[in-house]
């Protein structure tokens, strides 16, 4: 697509295991990213919109308890994730279109994000390195 600076695939997908002793730190990309739940512990996904709205989404298979099997993170939203259960893992996948390229990726710097969204300092400290 013309909006991007490099050639890329139309779509890319990955799957990975997120263990409960780790987390996916706040980051953002220039396109939507679809998170898919496959197995293990449900996942908590946090997003911060450009205007500063914090959202918590439970991704899993227990629909009756508010979990969703997939979720679309809007482009340019900061997002982070962790497994809900202790001593467990979340097996998830992510699909990005147009395809992911590291030139689209920004890992959050703790100080920058806290300065921009001071109302979310606690969650930012928990999900940045």
KEGU-674206 format. One record per residue: residue number from 1; x, y, z of N, C-alpha, C in turn; residue in one letter. Coordinates in Angstrom, 3 decimals. Layout:
<sites>
  miba       n_x       n_y       n_z      ca_x      ca_y      ca_z       c_x       c_y       c_z  mido
   NUM         X         Y         Z         X         Y         Z         X         Y         Z     A
...
</sites>
This chain:
<sites>
  miba       n_x       n_y       n_z      ca_x      ca_y      ca_z       c_x       c_y       c_z  mido
     1     0.814    -1.209     0.000     0.000     0.000     0.000     0.854     1.268     0.000     X
     2     0.380     2.289    -0.652     1.133     3.533    -0.794     1.401     4.241     0.528     X
     3     0.572     4.015     1.520     0.723     4.713     2.803     1.954     4.261     3.582     X
     4     2.599     3.182     3.158     3.732     2.631     3.888     5.021     2.866     3.125     X
     5     6.120     3.020     3.859     7.404     3.405     3.282     8.171     2.242     2.663     X
     6     7.825     1.017     3.004     8.545    -0.141     2.488     7.570    -1.113     1.840     X
     7     8.095    -1.953     0.950     7.257    -3.014     0.392     6.939    -3.996     1.500     X
     8     5.786    -4.639     1.394     5.383    -5.564     2.453     4.370    -6.561     1.937     X
     9     4.165    -7.610     2.731     3.120    -8.581     2.438     1.764    -7.940     2.679     X
    10     0.745    -8.493     2.043    -0.611    -7.994     2.285    -1.045    -8.266     3.717     X
    11    -0.581    -9.379     4.269    -0.938    -9.759     5.638     0.170   -10.640     6.202     X
    12     0.345   -10.587     7.521     1.276   -11.488     8.199     0.588   -12.038     9.437     X
    13     1.040   -13.204     9.877     0.491   -13.773    11.108     1.591   -14.504    11.852     X
    14     1.459   -14.504    13.169     2.377   -15.231    14.036     1.559   -15.919    15.116     X
    15     2.148   -16.898    15.760     1.579   -17.439    16.990     2.721   -17.554    17.985     X
    16     2.374   -17.413    19.263     3.418   -17.463    20.282     2.829   -17.837    21.630     X
    17     3.715   -18.251    22.517     3.366   -18.646    23.873     3.805   -17.531    24.815     X
    18     2.859   -16.984    25.551     3.152   -15.955    26.543     2.995   -16.597    27.914     X
    19     4.094   -16.755    28.646     4.038   -17.407    29.955     3.684   -16.386    31.033     X
    20     3.149   -16.883    32.143     2.680   -15.992    33.208     3.818   -15.265    33.931     X
    21     5.051   -15.673    33.715     6.177   -14.964    34.330     6.729   -13.864    33.418     X
    22     5.996   -13.555    32.352     6.435   -12.549    31.400     5.228   -11.741    30.925     X
    23     5.451   -10.756    30.092     4.356    -9.969    29.531     4.794    -9.393    28.196     X
    24     3.825    -8.993    27.417     4.080    -8.261    26.186     4.015    -6.781    26.545     X
    25     5.140    -6.094    26.453     5.239    -4.693    26.885     4.457    -3.766    25.952     X
    26     4.103    -2.597    26.486     3.381    -1.620    25.674     4.166    -1.300    24.406     X
    27     3.462    -1.384    23.292     4.013    -1.038    21.995     2.858    -0.643    21.088     X
    28     3.172    -0.129    19.923     2.133     0.182    18.946     2.683    -0.057    17.550     X
    29     1.746    -0.241    16.614     2.115    -0.382    15.207     1.183     0.501    14.372     X
    30     1.511     0.630    13.099     0.768     1.529    12.219    -0.466     0.909    11.577     X
    31    -0.765    -0.344    11.889    -1.937    -0.985    11.334    -2.725    -1.699    12.428     X
    32    -3.951    -2.133    12.074    -4.718    -2.927    13.035    -4.007    -4.264    13.259     X
    33    -4.175    -4.798    14.473    -3.618    -6.114    14.792    -4.712    -6.945    15.439     X
    34    -4.973    -8.114    14.870    -6.000    -9.007    15.403    -5.327   -10.046    16.288     X
    35    -5.744   -10.099    17.552    -5.258   -11.113    18.489    -6.248   -12.271    18.490     X
    36    -5.734   -13.502    18.383    -6.550   -14.719    18.374    -6.147   -15.583    19.564     X
    37    -7.122   -16.104    20.284    -6.836   -17.004    21.406    -6.880   -18.441    20.907     X
    38    -5.875   -19.253    21.299    -5.843   -20.660    20.915    -5.982   -21.598    22.110     X
    39    -5.184   -21.379    23.173    -5.201   -22.348    24.269    -4.553   -21.735    25.518     X
    40    -4.759   -22.425    26.641    -4.121   -22.025    27.889    -4.932   -21.013    28.669     X
    41    -4.219   -20.197    29.428    -4.838   -19.167    30.263    -5.426   -18.061    29.398     X
    42    -6.584   -17.539    29.795    -7.063   -16.330    29.124    -6.016   -15.225    29.278     X
    43    -6.105   -14.255    28.432    -5.124   -13.182    28.353    -5.798   -11.858    28.688     X
    44    -5.090   -10.987    29.386    -5.547    -9.606    29.555    -4.779    -8.745    28.565     X
    45    -5.512    -8.019    27.752    -4.920    -7.105    26.786    -5.335    -5.693    27.181     X
    46    -4.359    -4.819    27.350    -4.621    -3.429    27.700    -4.319    -2.562    26.490     X
    47    -5.222    -1.622    26.192    -4.961    -0.664    25.128    -5.105     0.749    25.678     X
    48    -4.306     1.649    25.128    -4.443     3.073    25.415    -4.614     3.770    24.070     X
    49    -5.752     4.429    23.908    -6.043     5.133    22.657    -5.187     6.394    22.558     X
    50    -5.053     6.953    21.361    -4.308     8.210    21.230    -4.851     9.327    22.127     X
    51    -6.154     9.301    22.438    -6.737    10.326    23.313    -6.600     9.983    24.796     X
    52    -6.038     8.788    25.114    -5.766     8.432    26.506    -6.758     7.499    27.164     X
    53    -7.708     6.951    26.411    -8.680     6.022    26.998    -8.043     4.645    27.194     X
    54    -8.070     4.145    28.425    -7.537     2.821    28.756    -8.657     1.795    28.682     X
    55    -8.397     0.688    27.992    -9.364    -0.398    27.878    -8.683    -1.699    28.270     X
    56    -9.416    -2.554    28.995    -8.938    -3.887    29.366    -9.841    -4.906    28.688     X
    57    -9.247    -5.814    27.920    -9.996    -6.829    27.194    -9.515    -8.198    27.655     X
    58   -10.456    -9.099    27.935   -10.106   -10.482    28.265   -10.274   -11.311    26.999     X
    59    -9.171   -11.918    26.574    -9.197   -12.757    25.382    -9.100   -14.208    25.833     X
    60   -10.095   -14.989    25.472   -10.157   -16.391    25.868   -11.382   -17.038    25.265     X
    61   -11.767   -18.182    25.813   -12.910   -18.881    25.229   -14.143   -18.911    26.126     X
    62   -14.071   -18.304    27.313   -15.215   -18.301    28.230   -16.106   -17.086    27.934     X
    63   -16.921   -17.224    26.903   -17.752   -16.110    26.450   -18.749   -15.666    27.514     X
    64   -19.233   -16.607    28.322   -20.216   -16.274    29.356   -19.630   -15.368    30.437     X
    65   -18.308   -15.363    30.580   -17.652   -14.508    31.574   -16.934   -13.319    30.929     X
    66   -17.394   -12.925    29.764   -16.892   -11.707    29.148   -15.624   -11.827    28.334     X
    67   -15.135   -13.045    28.126   -13.949   -13.211    27.295   -14.361   -13.218    25.822     X
    68   -13.454   -12.800    24.968   -13.678   -12.831    23.526   -12.586   -13.682    22.886     X
    69   -12.904   -14.459    21.838   -11.893   -15.318    21.227   -10.893   -14.568    20.350     X
    70   -11.259   -13.368    19.938   -10.321   -12.530    19.190   -10.670   -11.070    19.419     X
    71    -9.680   -10.225    19.181    -9.886    -8.790    19.396    -9.002    -8.013    18.422     X
    72    -9.558    -6.951    17.856    -8.806    -6.106    16.934    -8.299    -4.869    17.683     X
    73    -6.987    -4.722    17.745    -6.378    -3.521    18.320    -6.300    -2.478    17.203     X
    74    -6.929    -1.317    17.391    -6.873    -0.285    16.353    -5.446     0.213    16.111     X
    75    -5.200     0.683    14.917    -3.871     1.200    14.564    -3.502     2.364    15.474     X
    76    -2.221     2.438    15.791    -1.651     3.515    16.609    -2.144     3.558    18.050     X
    77    -2.773     2.488    18.534    -3.080     2.357    19.957    -1.887     1.677    20.622     X
    78    -1.528     2.117    21.812    -0.536     1.406    22.612    -1.216     0.174    23.178     X
    79    -0.519    -0.978    23.214    -1.123    -2.169    23.805    -0.081    -3.065    24.450     X
    80    -0.554    -3.800    25.468     0.286    -4.707    26.247    -0.583    -5.878    26.684     X
    81     0.049    -6.996    27.043    -0.738    -8.178    27.395    -0.010    -9.049    28.406     X
    82    -0.822    -9.852    29.134    -0.269   -10.846    30.053    -1.280   -11.975    30.224     X
    83    -0.776   -13.152    30.604    -1.645   -14.277    30.955    -2.332   -13.957    32.276     X
    84    -3.606   -14.317    32.399    -4.355   -14.033    33.630    -3.959   -14.986    34.751     X
    85    -3.867   -16.274    34.451    -3.601   -17.280    35.483    -2.114   -17.360    35.809     X
    86    -1.808   -17.658    37.068    -0.429   -17.850    37.511     0.053   -19.243    37.110     X
    87     1.362   -19.390    36.935     1.969   -20.677    36.568     1.281   -21.280    35.354     X
    88     1.048   -20.449    34.353     0.315   -20.884    33.168     0.910   -20.211    31.930     X
    89     0.264   -20.442    30.817     0.669   -19.829    29.557    -0.579   -19.449    28.774     X
    90    -0.409   -18.532    27.861    -1.441   -18.201    26.883    -0.843   -18.462    25.509     X
    91    -1.508   -19.305    24.741    -1.087   -19.582    23.368    -1.989   -18.749    22.471     X
    92    -1.404   -17.751    21.820    -2.172   -16.782    21.041    -1.528   -16.560    19.677     X
    93    -2.269   -15.917    18.812    -1.754   -15.533    17.510    -2.114   -14.094    17.217     X
    94    -1.361   -13.486    16.312    -1.632   -12.113    15.893    -1.561   -12.038    14.372     X
    95    -2.540   -11.367    13.788    -2.590   -11.146    12.350    -2.585    -9.648    12.098     X
    96    -1.748    -9.224    11.156    -1.604    -7.804    10.841    -1.779    -7.617     9.335     X
    97    -2.577    -6.610     8.946    -2.747    -6.282     7.534    -2.845    -4.770     7.388     X
    98    -2.115    -4.172     6.462    -1.045    -4.752     5.666     0.011    -5.380     6.571     X
    99     0.781    -6.273     6.001     1.700    -7.090     6.771     2.652    -6.322     7.674     X
   100     2.980    -6.951     8.798     3.873    -6.361     9.795     5.272    -6.171     9.229     X
   101     5.882    -5.065     9.611     7.277    -4.777     9.322     7.811    -4.017    10.536     X
   102     9.027    -4.303    10.950     9.556    -3.649    12.153     9.671    -2.132    12.008     X
   103     9.626    -1.605    10.789     9.635    -0.144    10.638     8.339     0.472    11.152     X
   104     7.302    -0.334    11.335     6.006     0.134    11.846     5.893     0.017    13.364     X
   105     6.879    -0.582    14.009     6.817    -0.955    15.424     7.478     0.106    16.302     X
   106     6.786     0.488    17.387     7.362     1.393    18.383     7.176     0.782    19.764     X
   107     8.280     0.474    20.442     8.237    -0.009    21.817     8.173     1.203    22.737     X
   108     7.229     1.183    23.675     7.024     2.336    24.559     8.205     2.536    25.496     X
   109     8.584     3.776    25.661     9.529     4.162    26.702     8.696     4.609    27.891     X
   110     8.992     4.033    29.036     8.189     4.269    30.241     7.981     5.761    30.521     X
   111     9.051     6.531    30.544     8.948     7.953    30.883     8.062     8.703    29.891     X
   112     8.206     8.398    28.607     7.402     9.057    27.571     5.920     8.767    27.762     X
   113     5.593     7.490    27.977     4.184     7.103    28.104     3.559     7.678    29.377     X
   114     4.304     7.696    30.476     3.777     8.274    31.721     3.560     9.780    31.562     X
   115     4.466    10.446    30.876     4.298    11.886    30.656     3.069    12.161    29.793     X
   116     2.843    11.332    28.792     1.712    11.512    27.876     0.386    11.125    28.525     X
   117     0.403    10.061    29.356    -0.821     9.546    29.985    -0.602     9.350    31.485     X
   118    -0.406    10.413    32.258    -0.098    10.268    33.686    -1.200     9.567    34.477     X
   119    -2.424     9.621    33.996    -3.539     8.965    34.685    -3.400     7.438    34.662     X
   120    -2.534     6.904    33.810    -2.347     5.450    33.700    -0.954     5.016    34.168     X
   121    -0.348     5.806    35.042     1.026     5.548    35.486     1.209     4.126    36.012     X
   122     0.300     3.644    36.845     0.464     2.325    37.466     0.536     1.213    36.420     X
   123    -0.386     1.214    35.466    -0.411     0.147    34.457     0.774     0.289    33.495     X
   124     1.177     1.522    33.207     2.338     1.745    32.345     3.602     1.216    33.019     X
   125     3.755     1.466    34.317     4.926     0.945    35.037     4.935    -0.578    35.041     X
   126     3.759    -1.185    35.142     3.679    -2.649    35.170     4.035    -3.273    33.823     X
   127     3.752    -2.572    32.723     3.903    -3.165    31.395     4.927    -2.463    30.508     X
   128     5.941    -1.878    31.135     7.101    -1.375    30.394     8.348    -1.894    31.096     X
   129     9.439    -1.894    30.373    10.699    -2.402    30.936    11.696    -1.276    31.083     X
</sites>
